[in-house]
Amino acid sequence: MKHLRTVTYVAEVARAGSIRRAAERLNLTPSALTRQIQDLEYELGTPIFERLPQGMRLNAAGELFARHIRDQVADLDRVRSQIADLSGVRRGHVSLACSQAFVTQVVPEEVEAYRARFPQVGFMVQVRDHAQAVTALAAFEADLALILQPPPSAELHPLFSGHQTLCALMRKGHPLASETGPVRLRDCLGHALALPDHSLAIRHHIAHALARRGVELRPVVESGSLEFLRNLVLREDLISLQIPSGIPQDPRLHSRPIDLRDLTPMTLVLAQLRGRSLSVAAAKFADQLVVRLNREPD
């Protein structure tokens, strides 16, 4: 690094054309800078500057040395780039197991943003329910899991934990779409429902809340595909229940949060396997996801 400082001094004197001006820019005394240049010339065995009445100028040997400086700086930048590659910042692979609710917007948007900065990082995104995602972590099939209502597990190490309030999702022309505020669950139950099936955590959350009240759910349509349910409510006056992060920005859709007196918010967790060290790429993607999740609506 001492050599790099000397290189910087030579380059600045060549740019400034004088020891005094270069010393000011480098925050050195002129005498200290002069000694540095003289020591280098002694080491090279030849002067590299012409001392002129109007200042200093590189001579032929100095021009050769300046070219060497440029080559060395370029090589250093290249080595730094290669070190970054080795560290996994720009190369690597990230495996994510996530609940279906996050594959519409959150995950694709964040993968796109990450790959815009690090295009050589590859991704494997697996759509899994909450229990399967934990299994994928334990089997080292996934680096990270982004899930709703994670089951109790000592193997999970949460990196982020938040909440999402379920929303009643309907098309614009639905009778309940005339208002925007919270809607009571009993009002939703008075209309035809298109709900996630029992393979999804959303359905378990709804069923558990209604079972405590002795209310039986009778949806007219059930599906393990949230995308199918969203497409269906565009075609019929149906109501589906989904989390805000999974609802696309579609002007044809209308959503209203379920009143918190009827349904508690669902827990959202980004986690890794406890005790496992993440790769640099996976750790940095996790950091990026945490920033995004902190911006998501509750």
C-alpha positions in Angstrom: 0.0 0.0 0.0 3.0 2.3 0.5 3.8 1.8 -3.2 0.2 2.8 -4.1 0.6 6.0 -2.1 3.8 6.9 -4.0 2.0 6.2 -7.3 -0.8 8.6 -6.2 1.8 11.3 -5.4 3.4 11.0 -8.9 0.1 11.1 -10.6 -1.0 14.2 -8.6 2.3 16.1 -9.3 1.9 15.3 -13.0 -1.6 16.6 -13.0 -0.9 19.7 -11.0 2.3 20.6 -12.7 4.0 21.7 -9.5 5.0 20.3 -6.1 3.3 23.1 -4.2 -0.2 22.7 -5.9 0.1 18.9 -5.6 1.1 19.1 -2.0 -2.0 21.2 -1.2 -4.3 18.7 -2.9 -2.6 15.8 -1.1 -2.6 17.6 2.3 1.2 17.2 2.5 4.0 19.8 3.0 5.9 20.6 -0.2 9.1 19.3 1.4 7.6 15.9 2.3 6.2 15.5 -1.2 9.6 16.4 -2.7 11.3 13.7 -0.6 8.8 11.1 -1.8 9.5 12.0 -5.5 13.2 12.0 -4.9 13.2 8.7 -3.1 11.2 7.2 -6.1 13.7 8.6 -8.6 16.6 7.2 -6.6 14.9 3.8 -6.6 14.3 4.0 -10.3 17.8 5.2 -11.0 16.7 8.1 -13.1 14.7 11.4 -12.9 11.1 11.1 -14.0 10.3 14.8 -14.0 11.7 17.8 -15.8 12.2 20.7 -13.4 11.2 23.8 -15.4 10.8 27.4 -14.4 7.0 27.2 -14.8 6.7 23.9 -12.9 7.3 20.1 -13.3 6.6 17.9 -16.3 7.0 14.2 -16.8 10.0 13.3 -19.0 10.2 10.3 -21.3 11.0 8.0 -18.3 8.2 9.6 -16.4 5.7 9.0 -19.2 6.7 5.3 -19.1 6.2 5.2 -15.4 2.8 7.0 -15.7 1.7 4.3 -18.2 2.8 1.7 -15.7 0.7 3.5 -13.1 -2.4 3.3 -15.2 -1.8 -0.4 -15.9 -1.3 -1.1 -12.2 -4.5 0.8 -11.2 -6.4 -1.1 -13.9 -5.0 -4.4 -12.6 -5.9 -3.5 -9.0 -9.5 -2.8 -10.0 -9.6 -6.1 -11.9 -8.2 -8.0 -8.8 -10.7 -6.3 -6.6 -13.5 -7.4 -8.9 -12.2 -11.0 -8.9 -12.1 -10.9 -5.1 -15.7 -9.7 -5.0 -16.6 -12.7 -7.3 -14.8 -15.1 -5.0 -16.6 -13.7 -1.9 -19.9 -14.5 -3.5 -21.2 -10.9 -3.7 -21.6 -11.1 -7.4 -21.6 -14.8 -8.1 -23.4 -17.5 -6.2 -26.8 -19.1 -5.9 -29.8 -18.4 -3.6 -32.5 -20.9 -2.9 -35.8 -19.6 -1.5 -38.8 -21.6 -0.3 -41.8 -19.3 0.0 -45.6 -19.3 0.5 -47.7 -18.9 -2.6 -48.9 -15.5 -1.4 -45.4 -13.9 -2.1 -44.8 -15.1 -5.6 -47.0 -12.5 -7.3 -45.2 -9.4 -6.4 -42.7 -9.5 -3.5 -40.4 -12.2 -4.5 -40.2 -11.5 -8.3 -39.7 -7.8 -7.7 -36.9 -8.5 -5.2 -35.2 -11.1 -7.3 -35.3 -8.7 -10.3 -33.8 -5.9 -8.2 -31.0 -8.1 -6.8 -30.1 -9.5 -10.3 -30.0 -6.0 -11.7 -27.0 -5.4 -9.4 -25.6 -8.9 -9.5 -26.7 -10.6 -12.7 -24.4 -13.6 -12.2 -26.2 -14.7 -9.1 -28.7 -17.6 -9.8 -32.0 -18.2 -8.0 -34.1 -21.3 -7.2 -37.6 -20.3 -5.9 -39.7 -23.1 -4.6 -43.4 -22.6 -3.8 -44.0 -24.4 -0.5 -46.6 -24.4 2.2 -45.4 -23.4 5.7 -44.6 -26.9 6.8 -42.9 -27.9 3.6 -40.7 -24.7 3.7 -39.4 -25.7 7.1 -38.6 -29.2 5.8 -36.8 -27.6 2.8 -34.6 -25.6 5.2 -33.8 -28.6 7.3 -32.9 -30.7 4.3 -30.6 -27.9 3.0 -32.9 -27.6 -0.1 -33.4 -23.9 0.7 -31.3 -21.2 2.1 -34.2 -19.0 3.2 -37.9 -19.5 3.8 -40.6 -16.7 3.5 -43.8 -18.1 4.9 -47.1 -17.4 6.6 -48.0 -18.8 10.0 -44.8 -20.9 10.4 -45.3 -24.0 12.6 -43.4 -24.1 15.9 -39.9 -25.3 15.1 -36.6 -25.1 17.0 -34.9 -25.3 13.6 -36.2 -21.9 12.5 -34.0 -18.8 13.0 -36.2 -15.8 12.1 -34.5 -13.0 10.3 -37.8 -11.0 10.1 -41.2 -11.3 11.7 -44.2 -9.2 10.9 -48.0 -9.3 10.5 -50.4 -9.1 7.6 -54.2 -8.5 8.0 -56.3 -10.7 5.7 -58.3 -8.7 3.1 -61.6 -9.4 1.4 -60.8 -9.4 -2.3 -63.5 -8.8 -4.9 -64.1 -7.2 -8.2 -65.0 -3.5 -8.5 -68.6 -4.1 -9.2 -69.2 -6.3 -6.1 -71.9 -5.0 -3.6 -69.2 -4.7 -0.9 -66.8 -2.8 -3.1 -68.7 0.5 -2.5 -66.7 1.1 0.6 -62.9 1.0 1.4 -62.7 0.6 5.2 -62.5 -2.6 7.2 -65.3 -5.1 6.6 -66.9 -7.4 9.1 -66.4 -11.1 8.5 -70.1 -11.7 8.9 -70.8 -9.4 6.0 -68.4 -11.4 3.8 -70.1 -14.7 4.8 -73.3 -13.3 3.5 -71.9 -13.5 -0.1 -70.5 -16.4 -2.2 -66.9 -17.2 -1.2 -63.9 -18.4 -3.2 -61.4 -19.5 -0.6 -57.9 -21.1 -0.4 -58.2 -24.8 0.3 -56.8 -26.6 3.4 -53.3 -26.9 1.8 -52.8 -23.2 2.5 -52.2 -21.4 5.8 -54.7 -18.8 5.0 -57.6 -21.3 5.1 -56.4 -22.8 8.4 -56.3 -19.3 9.9 -59.9 -18.5 8.8 -61.2 -21.9 9.8 -59.7 -21.6 13.3 -61.2 -18.2 13.9 -64.7 -19.3 12.8 -64.6 -22.6 14.7 -64.3 -20.7 18.0 -67.5 -18.9 17.0 -69.2 -22.1 15.9 -69.5 -20.8 12.4 -69.2 -23.3 9.5 -67.5 -22.2 6.3 -69.2 -23.1 3.0 -67.3 -21.7 0.1 -68.7 -22.2 -3.4 -65.2 -22.6 -4.8 -62.0 -23.8 -3.1 -58.5 -24.0 -4.7 -54.9 -24.3 -3.8 -54.1 -21.6 -6.3 -54.4 -18.0 -5.1 -53.9 -16.8 -8.7 -56.9 -18.9 -9.8 -59.0 -17.4 -7.1 -58.0 -13.9 -8.0 -58.9 -14.5 -11.6 -62.2 -16.0 -10.6 -63.3 -13.0 -8.6 -62.8 -10.9 -11.6 -65.4 -13.0 -13.4 -68.1 -13.4 -10.7 -69.4 -11.6 -7.7 -67.3 -13.7 -5.3 -65.2 -12.8 -2.3 -61.8 -14.3 -1.7 -59.6 -13.8 1.4 -55.9 -13.0 0.8 -53.0 -11.1 2.3 -52.2 -7.6 0.9 -48.7 -8.6 -0.2 -50.2 -11.2 -2.6 -52.8 -8.9 -4.2 -51.6 -7.4 -7.5 -52.1 -3.7 -8.4 -55.1 -4.4 -10.7 -57.6 -1.6 -11.1 -60.3 -4.2 -11.7 -59.8 -5.5 -8.1 -61.0 -4.1 -4.8 -59.8 -5.1 -1.4 -60.9 -4.3 2.1 -59.2 -5.4 5.3 -61.1 -7.8 7.5 -62.0 -6.1 10.8 -59.5 -7.1 13.5 -62.3 -8.0 15.9 -63.0 -10.9 13.6 -59.6 -12.1 12.4 -56.2 -11.5 14.0 -53.4 -10.7 11.6 -51.4 -13.5 10.1 -47.7 -13.9 11.1 -45.2 -13.5 8.3 -41.6 -14.8 8.8 -38.4 -14.8 6.8 -36.1 -17.4 8.3 -33.1 -19.5 7.8 -32.0 -22.8 9.4 -30.7 -22.3 12.9 -27.0 -22.8 13.1 -26.4 -22.7 9.3 -24.1 -20.1 7.8 -25.6 -18.5 4.7 -23.5 -17.8 1.6 -22.7 -14.1 0.9 -25.3 -14.0 -1.9 -28.0 -15.5 0.3 -27.2 -13.3 3.2 -27.3 -10.1 1.1 -30.6 -11.2 -0.5 -32.0 -11.8 2.9 -31.0 -8.3 4.0 -32.7 -6.9 0.9 -35.9 -8.8 1.6 -36.0 -7.5 5.2 -35.9 -4.0 3.9 -38.8 -4.8 1.5 -40.8 -6.6 4.2 -40.5 -3.6 6.6 -42.3 -1.5 3.9 -45.1 -4.0 3.4 -48.6 -3.1 4.8 -49.6 -4.7 8.0 
